[in-house]
Amino acid sequence: MRIYTKTGDDGKTGLLYGGRVWKDDAGPEAYGAVDEAVASLGVARAVADDDLAVEILALERDLFVVGAELATAPDNRGKLEAGVSLTTEGMVVRLEALIDAVVAAHPLPQEFVVPGENPVEAALEVARATVRRAERRVTTYARSGGLEGSVVPVYLNRLADLLYVLARSASATWQPTRPVEET
């Protein structure tokens, strides 16, 4: 079996459950950005300790669910399976519980933080920024009507928040760049 099919040579890509769209349409842009987020999380997992690596792997797998939903035409979303190819509220609730647990163990700084304290913290920050880009691409897709009733935007928002707090917890000693100024 060859990796190349030549079916995308015309600038279009196939969707889950059928249909073809331009590769630069809002949907492929959204799930392409999610794919980048998975890769960024993979880098973070590669440098993380075992416990954190297990959690990051679960997040990567969640993003496969998000990607499957985004790679499905709106009229085929009814064919998706919750937690397998359809993002669920339960997935969001799980992230919120993780955020709360991490913040309880590692209170957040009140100053701006410069990424790069150590390889794990830096990789988590890159993953966070990549997830934020995916969130922006998903917002564009959602505004076009492609995600009616989906929790994908909420999931990505919480995931970026989780990655921020995980980065803070991975930083042995964070150093503020300057205090947050009151306005």
TORVO-68151 format. One record per residue: residue in one letter; chain; x, y, z of N, C-alpha, C in turn. Coordinates in steps of 0.02 Angstrom, whole numbers, padded with zeros to 5 digits. Each point is the difference from the previous one (the first is absolute). Example, Ala and Ser with C-alpha at 12.3 -4.5 7.8 and 13.67 -1.06 7.14 Angstrom:
[pt A; A; [00660; -00284; 00390]; [-00045; 00059; 00000]; [00045; 00060; 00000]]
[pt S; A; [-00018; 00053; -00036]; [00042; 00059; 00003]; [-00039; 00055; 00037]]
END
This chain:
[pt M; A; [00042; -00059; 00000]; [-00042; 00059; 00000]; [00044; 00062; 00000]]
[pt R; A; [-00016; 00047; -00042]; [00039; 00062; -00004]; [-00033; 00054; 00043]]
[pt I; A; [00041; 00044; 00027]; [-00025; 00054; 00041]; [-00035; 00053; -00042]]
[pt Y; A; [00022; 00007; -00062]; [-00032; 00051; -00042]; [-00056; -00031; -00041]]
[pt T; A; [-00056; 00037; -00002]; [-00059; -00024; -00037]; [-00013; 00042; -00062]]
[pt K; A; [00028; 00059; -00002]; [-00009; 00048; -00054]; [-00070; 00030; -00002]]
[pt T; A; [-00044; -00020; 00047]; [-00068; 00027; -00001]; [-00002; 00072; 00024]]
[pt G; A; [00052; 00023; 00035]; [00002; 00069; 00023]; [00039; 00046; -00045]]
[pt D; A; [00022; -00025; -00056]; [00041; 00041; -00045]; [-00038; 00059; -00029]]
[pt D; A; [-00066; -00004; 00001]; [-00041; 00054; -00028]; [-00016; 00055; 00051]]
[pt G; A; [00029; -00007; 00061]; [-00011; 00051; 00051]; [-00060; -00015; 00045]]
[pt K; A; [-00030; -00059; -00008]; [-00058; -00018; 00042]; [00019; -00059; 00044]]
[pt T; A; [-00038; -00008; 00054]; [00011; -00054; 00047]; [-00066; -00034; 00016]]
[pt G; A; [00004; -00063; 00018]; [-00060; -00038; 00017]; [-00019; 00009; 00072]]
[pt L; A; [-00064; -00004; 00015]; [-00026; 00007; 00067]; [-00023; -00068; 00027]]
[pt L; A; [-00002; -00006; 00065]; [-00026; -00060; 00032]; [-00073; -00008; -00020]]
[pt Y; A; [-00021; -00060; -00019]; [-00068; -00015; -00023]; [-00016; 00032; -00067]]
[pt G; A; [00052; 00019; -00038]; [-00010; 00023; -00068]; [-00002; 00074; -00009]]
[pt G; A; [00011; 00019; -00063]; [00002; 00070; -00019]; [00072; 00022; -00010]]
[pt R; A; [00008; 00050; -00042]; [00066; 00029; -00013]; [-00006; 00076; 00003]]
[pt V; A; [00050; 00030; 00030]; [00002; 00073; 00006]; [00070; 00025; -00016]]
[pt W; A; [00006; 00064; -00012]; [00066; 00030; -00010]; [00041; -00007; 00063]]
[pt K; A; [00063; -00013; -00008]; [00045; -00009; 00058]; [00006; 00062; 00043]]
[pt D; A; [-00012; 00059; -00030]; [00004; 00061; 00039]; [-00068; 00026; 00024]]
[pt D; A; [-00052; -00041; -00006]; [-00065; 00018; 00029]; [00006; 00003; 00076]]
[pt A; A; [-00049; 00031; 00032]; [00002; 00010; 00073]; [00005; -00066; 00038]]
[pt G; A; [-00035; -00052; -00022]; [00003; -00065; 00035]; [00069; -00031; -00001]]
[pt P; A; [00030; -00010; -00060]; [00068; -00026; -00002]; [00051; 00044; 00036]]
[pt E; A; [-00009; 00066; -00003]; [00045; 00044; 00038]; [-00006; -00014; 00074]]
[pt A; A; [-00062; -00012; 00024]; [-00011; -00013; 00071]; [00030; -00067; 00020]]
[pt Y; A; [-00015; -00054; -00037]; [00028; -00064; 00022]; [00075; -00005; -00014]]
[pt G; A; [00025; 00038; -00048]; [00073; 00003; -00010]; [00034; 00033; 00059]]
[pt A; A; [-00030; 00052; 00027]; [00028; 00033; 00059]; [-00003; -00047; 00061]]
[pt V; A; [-00052; -00039; 00005]; [-00005; -00050; 00054]; [00055; -00052; -00009]]
[pt D; A; [00014; -00020; -00061]; [00053; -00048; -00014]; [00067; 00029; 00023]]
[pt E; A; [00012; 00065; -00012]; [00061; 00032; 00024]; [00003; -00002; 00077]]
[pt A; A; [-00058; 00009; 00032]; [-00002; -00002; 00073]; [00018; -00070; 00026]]
[pt V; A; [-00023; -00052; -00035]; [00018; -00068; 00020]; [00076; -00008; -00005]]
[pt A; A; [00030; 00023; -00054]; [00072; -00005; -00008]; [00037; 00039; 00054]]
[pt S; A; [-00024; 00059; 00018]; [00031; 00039; 00053]; [-00004; -00036; 00067]]
[pt L; A; [-00057; -00030; 00013]; [-00007; -00039; 00061]; [00047; -00060; 00000]]
[pt G; A; [00011; -00029; -00059]; [00047; -00055; -00005]; [00071; 00020; 00021]]
[pt V; A; [00020; 00060; -00018]; [00065; 00026; 00021]; [00001; 00007; 00076]]
[pt A; A; [-00053; 00027; 00028]; [-00004; 00008; 00073]; [00003; -00068; 00034]]
[pt R; A; [-00036; -00048; -00027]; [00000; -00068; 00029]; [00069; -00031; -00002]]
[pt A; A; [00037; 00013; -00054]; [00067; -00029; -00007]; [00049; 00024; 00053]]
[pt V; A; [-00011; 00058; 00028]; [00046; 00026; 00051]; [-00030; -00002; 00070]]
[pt A; A; [-00062; -00021; 00007]; [-00034; -00001; 00065]; [00018; -00062; 00041]]
[pt D; A; [-00010; 00005; 00066]; [00008; -00060; 00041]; [-00058; -00048; -00013]]
[pt D; A; [00005; -00059; 00027]; [-00049; -00053; -00016]; [-00072; 00019; 00015]]
[pt D; A; [-00012; 00029; 00060]; [-00069; 00017; 00018]; [-00030; 00052; -00046]]
[pt L; A; [00038; 00052; -00014]; [-00024; 00053; -00044]; [-00007; -00027; -00072]]
[pt A; A; [00046; -00043; -00020]; [-00003; -00028; -00068]; [-00065; -00040; -00010]]
[pt V; A; [-00021; -00036; 00051]; [-00063; -00038; -00005]; [-00059; 00048; -00011]]
[pt E; A; [00000; 00055; 00037]; [-00054; 00049; -00007]; [00002; 00033; -00068]]
[pt I; A; [00059; 00017; -00024]; [00006; 00032; -00065]; [-00024; -00047; -00055]]
[pt L; A; [00017; -00064; 00006]; [-00024; -00049; -00050]; [-00076; -00001; -00002]]
[pt A; A; [-00032; 00003; 00057]; [-00074; 00002; 00002]; [-00025; 00062; -00036]]
[pt L; A; [00034; 00057; 00008]; [-00020; 00061; -00034]; [00009; -00007; -00075]]
[pt E; A; [00054; -00031; -00021]; [00011; -00012; -00072]; [-00057; -00042; -00028]]
[pt R; A; [-00019; -00051; 00036]; [-00055; -00044; -00023]; [-00066; 00038; -00003]]
[pt D; A; [-00011; 00044; 00049]; [-00059; 00043; -00002]; [00000; 00042; -00063]]
[pt L; A; [00057; 00026; -00019]; [00004; 00042; -00059]; [-00014; -00039; -00064]]
[pt F; A; [00012; -00065; 00001]; [-00020; -00041; -00058]; [-00077; 00000; -00006]]
[pt V; A; [-00034; -00001; 00056]; [-00073; 00004; 00000]; [-00022; 00067; -00028]]
[pt V; A; [00031; 00054; 00025]; [-00015; 00067; -00025]; [00012; 00004; -00075]]
[pt G; A; [00056; -00026; -00023]; [00017; 00002; -00071]; [-00051; -00039; -00042]]
[pt A; A; [-00022; -00057; 00025]; [-00050; -00039; -00037]; [-00064; 00039; -00008]]
[pt E; A; [-00021; 00033; 00053]; [-00061; 00041; -00004]; [00008; 00056; -00051]]
[pt L; A; [00058; 00033; 00002]; [00011; 00055; -00046]; [00007; -00023; -00072]]
[pt A; A; [00021; -00062; -00011]; [00010; -00027; -00067]; [-00064; -00032; -00028]]
[pt T; A; [-00056; 00013; 00032]; [-00064; -00027; -00022]; [-00044; 00057; -00024]]
[pt A; A; [-00030; -00009; -00058]; [-00047; 00051; -00026]; [-00058; 00008; 00049]]
[pt P; A; [-00025; 00061; 00008]; [-00055; 00011; 00048]; [-00059; -00047; -00009]]
[pt D; A; [-00018; -00017; -00061]; [-00058; -00043; -00011]; [00014; -00073; 00018]]
[pt N; A; [00063; -00018; 00015]; [00016; -00068; 00021]; [00017; -00005; 00075]]
[pt R; A; [-00005; 00055; 00037]; [00018; -00002; 00071]; [-00042; -00048; 00040]]
[pt G; A; [-00061; -00015; -00023]; [-00043; -00048; 00035]; [00029; -00070; 00000]]
[pt K; A; [00048; -00013; -00042]; [00032; -00066; -00004]; [00057; -00008; 00049]]
[pt L; A; [00019; 00053; 00033]; [00058; -00001; 00045]; [-00018; -00033; 00067]]
[pt E; A; [00050; -00032; 00031]; [-00010; -00035; 00063]; [00032; 00041; 00057]]
[pt A; A; [-00039; 00014; 00051]; [00024; 00040; 00056]; [00063; -00029; 00030]]
[pt G; A; [00050; 00043; 00009]; [00063; -00020; 00030]; [00047; -00037; -00047]]
[pt V; A; [-00024; -00019; -00059]; [00041; -00034; -00049]; [00014; 00046; -00059]]
[pt S; A; [-00053; 00031; -00025]; [00007; 00046; -00056]; [-00042; 00063; 00012]]
[pt L; A; [-00030; 00006; 00058]; [-00040; 00059; 00019]; [00022; 00024; 00068]]
[pt T; A; [00020; 00062; 00004]; [00023; 00030; 00063]; [-00059; 00008; 00047]]
[pt T; A; [00010; -00017; 00064]; [-00055; -00001; 00047]; [00010; 00051; 00057]]
[pt E; A; [-00055; 00017; 00032]; [00003; 00042; 00059]; [00041; -00033; 00055]]
[pt G; A; [-00003; -00066; 00005]; [00040; -00036; 00049]; [00074; 00010; -00009]]
[pt M; A; [00022; 00007; -00063]; [00070; 00014; -00013]; [00020; 00068; 00026]]
[pt V; A; [-00046; 00048; -00006]; [00012; 00068; 00026]; [00002; -00001; 00076]]
[pt V; A; [-00046; -00035; 00031]; [-00004; -00005; 00073]; [00065; -00031; 00027]]
[pt R; A; [00026; -00050; -00034]; [00062; -00032; 00021]; [00058; 00051; 00000]]
[pt L; A; [00003; 00042; -00052]; [00053; 00051; -00002]; [-00008; 00049; 00057]]
[pt E; A; [-00062; 00021; 00014]; [-00012; 00047; 00055]; [00022; -00029; 00067]]
[pt A; A; [-00013; -00064; 00010]; [00022; -00032; 00062]; [00076; -00002; 00005]]
[pt L; A; [00033; -00014; -00056]; [00073; 00000; -00001]; [00028; 00069; 00014]]
[pt I; A; [-00030; 00051; -00031]; [00023; 00069; 00012]; [-00006; 00016; 00074]]
[pt D; A; [-00058; -00015; 00029]; [-00010; 00015; 00072]; [00050; -00036; 00044]]
[pt A; A; [00015; -00063; -00016]; [00047; -00039; 00040]; [00071; 00029; -00006]]
[pt V; A; [00020; 00018; -00060]; [00068; 00027; -00009]; [00006; 00067; 00035]]
[pt V; A; [-00050; 00043; -00007]; [00003; 00066; 00032]; [00000; -00007; 00076]]
[pt A; A; [-00038; -00048; 00027]; [00000; -00011; 00072]; [00069; -00020; 00025]]
[pt A; A; [00035; -00039; -00039]; [00067; -00023; 00019]; [00054; 00052; -00014]]
[pt H; A; [-00011; 00041; -00051]; [00050; 00050; -00022]; [-00036; 00066; -00015]]
[pt P; A; [-00009; 00042; 00051]; [-00034; 00064; -00012]; [00033; 00039; -00057]]
[pt L; A; [-00041; 00036; -00036]; [00024; 00036; -00059]; [00037; 00064; 00019]]
[pt P; A; [00051; 00017; -00038]; [00034; 00063; 00012]; [-00045; 00059; -00020]]
[pt Q; A; [00013; 00056; 00029]; [-00038; 00060; -00016]; [00039; 00047; -00046]]
[pt E; A; [00056; -00024; -00025]; [00042; 00039; -00045]; [00004; -00035; -00068]]
[pt F; A; [00022; 00037; -00050]; [00013; -00031; -00065]; [00058; -00048; 00007]]
[pt V; A; [-00003; -00054; -00036]; [00052; -00052; 00003]; [00030; -00008; -00068]]
[pt V; A; [00067; -00001; -00003]; [00035; -00011; -00063]; [00012; -00075; -00007]]
[pt P; A; [-00025; -00031; -00054]; [00011; -00072; -00009]; [00074; -00017; -00007]]
[pt G; A; [00017; -00060; 00019]; [00068; -00024; -00010]; [00036; -00019; 00064]]
[pt E; A; [-00036; -00008; 00053]; [00031; -00019; 00064]; [00037; -00067; -00006]]
[pt N; A; [-00031; -00047; -00036]; [00031; -00065; -00011]; [-00034; -00030; -00062]]
[pt P; A; [00026; -00055; -00027]; [-00028; -00027; -00062]; [-00074; -00019; 00004]]
[pt V; A; [-00022; -00027; 00056]; [-00070; -00020; 00007]; [-00045; 00061; -00001]]
[pt E; A; [00017; 00049; 00040]; [-00040; 00062; 00004]; [-00002; 00034; -00068]]
[pt A; A; [00056; 00004; -00034]; [00002; 00032; -00065]; [-00042; -00038; -00051]]
[pt A; A; [00004; -00066; 00000]; [-00039; -00040; -00047]; [-00075; 00006; 00014]]
[pt L; A; [-00019; 00004; 00063]; [-00070; 00010; 00017]; [-00024; 00068; -00023]]
[pt E; A; [00042; 00050; 00004]; [-00018; 00068; -00023]; [-00009; 00001; -00076]]
[pt V; A; [00044; -00035; -00036]; [-00008; -00004; -00073]; [-00066; -00036; -00017]]
[pt A; A; [-00014; -00053; 00036]; [-00063; -00036; -00011]; [-00059; 00044; 00015]]
[pt R; A; [00004; 00040; 00054]; [-00055; 00046; 00018]; [-00012; 00050; -00056]]
[pt A; A; [00054; 00029; -00026]; [-00007; 00049; -00053]; [-00028; -00031; -00063]]
[pt T; A; [00019; -00062; -00014]; [-00025; -00035; -00058]; [-00075; -00016; 00008]]
[pt V; A; [-00020; -00019; 00060]; [-00071; -00012; 00013]; [-00039; 00065; -00007]]
[pt R; A; [00027; 00055; 00022]; [-00035; 00065; -00009]; [-00009; 00016; -00074]]
[pt R; A; [00050; -00016; -00042]; [-00009; 00010; -00072]; [-00055; -00045; -00026]]
[pt A; A; [-00001; -00063; 00022]; [-00053; -00046; -00021]; [-00068; 00028; 00022]]
[pt E; A; [-00003; 00027; 00059]; [-00063; 00030; 00025]; [-00023; 00057; -00046]]
[pt R; A; [00047; 00040; -00023]; [-00018; 00055; -00046]; [-00026; -00028; -00066]]
[pt R; A; [00033; -00052; -00026]; [-00023; -00029; -00063]; [-00069; -00033; 00008]]
[pt V; A; [-00011; -00031; 00057]; [-00065; -00030; 00014]; [-00054; 00054; 00006]]
[pt T; A; [00018; 00056; 00029]; [-00048; 00056; 00005]; [-00021; 00023; -00069]]
[pt T; A; [00047; 00005; -00046]; [-00016; 00019; -00069]; [-00047; -00051; -00030]]
[pt Y; A; [00014; -00064; 00009]; [-00042; -00053; -00027]; [-00070; 00002; 00032]]
[pt A; A; [-00002; 00010; 00065]; [-00065; 00003; 00035]; [-00042; 00059; -00025]]
[pt R; A; [00032; 00057; -00012]; [-00036; 00058; -00025]; [-00030; -00011; -00069]]
[pt S; A; [00029; -00047; -00037]; [-00026; -00015; -00067]; [-00059; -00050; 00004]]
[pt G; A; [-00017; -00022; 00060]; [-00056; -00046; 00009]; [00020; -00073; 00001]]
[pt G; A; [00064; -00015; 00001]; [00023; -00069; -00004]; [-00002; -00039; 00064]]
[pt L; A; [-00014; 00032; 00057]; [00003; -00036; 00064]; [-00060; 00012; 00044]]
[pt E; A; [-00057; 00005; -00028]; [-00061; 00013; 00038]; [-00008; -00050; 00057]]
[pt G; A; [-00002; 00026; 00062]; [-00011; -00042; 00059]; [00062; -00037; 00024]]
[pt S; A; [00057; 00011; -00030]; [00061; -00035; 00019]; [00032; 00030; 00062]]
[pt V; A; [00033; -00042; 00040]; [00038; 00025; 00057]; [00075; 00005; -00016]]
[pt V; A; [00019; -00010; -00063]; [00070; 00005; -00020]; [00031; 00067; 00021]]
[pt P; A; [-00033; 00058; -00013]; [00031; 00063; 00020]; [00013; 00004; 00076]]
[pt V; A; [-00047; -00024; 00039]; [00007; 00001; 00073]; [00057; -00047; 00021]]
[pt Y; A; [00002; -00059; -00031]; [00053; -00048; 00017]; [00069; 00031; -00013]]
[pt L; A; [00010; 00031; -00057]; [00065; 00028; -00016]; [00018; 00058; 00047]]
[pt N; A; [-00050; 00039; 00019]; [00012; 00055; 00047]; [00024; -00028; 00067]]
[pt R; A; [-00032; -00052; 00025]; [00020; -00031; 00063]; [00068; -00034; -00006]]
[pt L; A; [00013; -00031; -00058]; [00064; -00034; -00009]; [00057; 00050; 00004]]
[pt A; A; [-00008; 00058; -00032]; [00053; 00051; 00003]; [00010; 00023; 00073]]
[pt D; A; [-00055; 00007; 00036]; [00006; 00019; 00071]; [00037; -00054; 00040]]
[pt L; A; [-00016; -00063; -00014]; [00034; -00055; 00035]; [00074; 00000; -00016]]
[pt L; A; [00018; 00011; -00063]; [00070; 00000; -00018]; [00037; 00057; 00034]]
[pt Y; A; [-00033; 00057; 00008]; [00031; 00056; 00036]; [00015; -00020; 00072]]
[pt V; A; [-00048; -00029; 00035]; [00012; -00018; 00070]; [00049; -00058; 00006]]
[pt L; A; [00000; -00046; -00048]; [00050; -00053; 00001]; [00070; 00028; -00010]]
[pt A; A; [00006; 00049; -00044]; [00065; 00032; -00011]; [00023; 00034; 00064]]
[pt R; A; [-00045; 00033; 00035]; [00019; 00032; 00063]; [00022; -00052; 00050]]
[pt S; A; [-00036; -00057; 00004]; [00019; -00051; 00048]; [00066; -00034; -00019]]
[pt A; A; [00016; -00001; -00064]; [00063; -00031; -00023]; [00060; 00046; 00012]]
[pt S; A; [-00014; 00062; 00015]; [00054; 00048; 00011]; [00021; -00004; 00074]]
[pt A; A; [00061; -00020; 00011]; [00024; -00007; 00069]; [-00003; 00067; 00037]]
[pt T; A; [00023; 00052; -00033]; [-00004; 00067; 00028]; [-00013; 00048; -00058]]
[pt W; A; [-00059; 00028; -00001]; [-00016; 00047; -00054]; [00026; 00068; 00018]]
[pt Q; A; [00022; 00036; -00051]; [00027; 00068; 00011]; [-00044; 00049; -00038]]
[pt P; A; [-00031; 00047; 00035]; [-00041; 00049; -00034]; [00042; 00049; -00041]]
[pt T; A; [-00028; 00023; -00055]; [00035; 00051; -00039]; [-00014; 00069; 00028]]
[pt R; A; [-00061; 00011; 00021]; [-00018; 00063; 00033]; [-00069; -00011; 00032]]
[pt P; A; [-00015; 00036; 00053]; [-00065; -00008; 00032]; [-00057; 00020; -00048]]
[pt V; A; [-00057; -00032; 00009]; [-00060; 00019; -00037]; [-00022; 00068; 00027]]
[pt E; A; [-00009; 00048; -00044]; [-00018; 00067; 00021]; [-00076; 00007; 00002]]
[pt E; A; [-00024; 00033; 00051]; [-00071; 00016; 00006]; [-00016; 00057; -00048]]
[pt T; A; [-00056; -00004; -00034]; [-00020; 00054; -00045]; [-00065; 00031; 00022]]
END
